[in-house]
Amino acid sequence: MQLLFANPKSPQAQRTPWFRFTLWSLWSLTWLGACLPGENPEEKETQAQSPLSGAEIPQTPEKPKAQTRTSPQVSVSWSSSWNGGEWVTRLVVGPENRLWAICQQPAQCLESSDHGRSWQLRFATEESAGLVGGGWLREPEISSQASQQGTTSILLVGMEGQVWKLSMQKDRNDQSEIIRTGGDILVRETSFSRSGKHILLVGETGRLVESRDGGGHWQSHDLPSQSSLHAAWIDDSGRAWVGGSGGLLFERQKIESGKIRWQQKPLPEPFQIEDILFHGQHLGWCAGSQGKLFQTEDGGNTWHRQPQVHPGFFTRLARSQDGHLFIAGDAGLVQYRRAGEKNWKALPTFDQTLWLDLLFLPSRELLLAGSDPFIASLKWP
């Protein structure tokens, strides 16, 4: 028998149908193998050498954020029950863990007795400029008198310098009165000490108004600067800091005669200070424009800039009882740094929100409020 394909180049073999069928089959298998996905050594080598490919990143499976210790989740809470306006400028926690939300527009104050799940209107005014802040009067003699009458008192501050004292009754027969501060001031920021005894209002042209008795009496001061003040911090001892445009930073100091003077403190870089926060006598922070955050460890004598994850416009600082530091700002920016750590981590929130206040609750929950008509909550693990 003649062996076909012994010499495939022979004319006789090429004319054989079986030879042509075998060549077609081999070609089809070769083409099919080239089309199947596989690893191309030349392509892999080209990608490794490409300057645009960057460093090689290990392909490890990513854990869900809800399960990671360093990634608390932000979610919209209670938005369906929120009947307030936009621009919530301040959140205040009062007795029995009741919450107050102070709104700039419309100018009103709402109360929640169920940790923010529902809100009731307690105060409203036709003040066109709106409310910029407020605080609960927890000073002992004020609190004892209020408890006997079954009332809770809160001060509300308007942008044009008006101050309302709202006495909220258990039977909801609330009463309000206007308090005269005696200072002509366009208020930008307010600060209440923990007891409510010391109150500080700051605003345009370097002017500030202060009360040392829970709003009973007021004094106005003019700092040696015409720059606007945007930040204020005061504690129960009367120690206070204010800050504003151009890196303006002042500390209130007592001198031997018993009088008070405001001493300017230099910063390494100028920027608009939007918030000031201190913990204890030595540790403090100031933050504001251009994504700048400065920290002091010697009571404010020297300040050092801190690295951050994302630059932005910072508006508010908050510190939890266990030492975790949070900072919020525009474009939904929220960052945090755990106690004892140096690195900041960004949290995904809501891109168009300008956060104006942060408030820690005893339930390890952080409330965030700002330019949108809802209040968000962050569950801290």
Phi, psi and omega in degrees: 000138181284132180272110178287159177068006177297322176231089186295342180277352182289146180302327182293317180294320183292337179274354182283132180300321181298325180293314180296323179295320180293317178298320179295321180294316179296320179295321180295317179296321179295317179295319180296321178294326179289332182278337181291145179294139180196175182272125179259109183301322182293318180294320178298319180292323179294318179294323180293330182268352183289134180291345181269352185282336179076187181287152181287129182251125179298133182272076178261143180297136182273132179284149175300141184298329182293342183260353182272141185292332186260014182227074173297154186256140175256133179217152177287127180239136169064020182296330182291335181260359181281118181244024178265187180264188177276176177057066172282108187274336183206139172248134182230135175254133185241200180297149181059027178059027173287148182247145173235134176248120181259121187253142176280312180225119351289159184288103183202165178232128180244152183236144175230130178252006181232044176061030174093006181284337175212153185227143178234139179288128179243341181202142176209147179219158178275010179306115187290327183284340177092175179263141181247347181179184180172175180194160180273134179275096182256009181299138192310308184292329177290318182293319181295318178295320180293321182294324178295326181268357181070032182239161172232130184253137178222140176261135177242135186244128177268159183295331181269016174094359178286145177232125177251135171259114183257116177259107184266122181268153177296329178275009177067017173271069187289153177230144179225147177219150179270131179257131179272120179272339180077005180243131177275102188214139171263103192284132174254327185207155177230156175215130178243134174291166185300323181280344185084002181284317181259129181228138182227127175243131180232156182195215186289158173055033175068022182262144175219153179234137188226144172232139180245009181223040176070028178096004179288317180227151184227149174229141178252146180225149174242120178284157179286054179197146177263006181287152179286143176258131183239351186224145179209145176212135180213146179242183186293337179279353183092359175294134188213152174224145173225153180210165181191215186293150176067022181075021180293122183219122182233143173246137177275128182233147175264137178251174189300326182286359182090353178281171182241139175229155178253118183257124179285139179245129182282146174247149180298329182224138177282141174193168180276115182278126182250339180205149179227138181215134176235149173230109184078196184277337191243325188269128180203167182217153168220141186218161179179229187286167175061022179064031185260133177225125181243147181232143174237145177238007180232034176078014176102004178288320177230146182232142181230135181288141181255141176289151179224162181286305183234127175290152180183197178254107184275136183241333187210141175245148176209144180232131179280168181295332179266015168093007177279136184251133179240148176220137183229162182196213183274174179053034178071017186287124171221126178231157179215156177224124181288154180301131179085356180253162180251337184275143177259144179238140180268146178249137176285124177230235186239119196301325188263006185272135170261107180284131183246343179204150176233141181217124176273134175257157179301340182277021182058042178237138179250123177264141180234133180223154182186228191278348181260154184280054172204165175241127182261155179233145178238117178278118181266121184290000000 
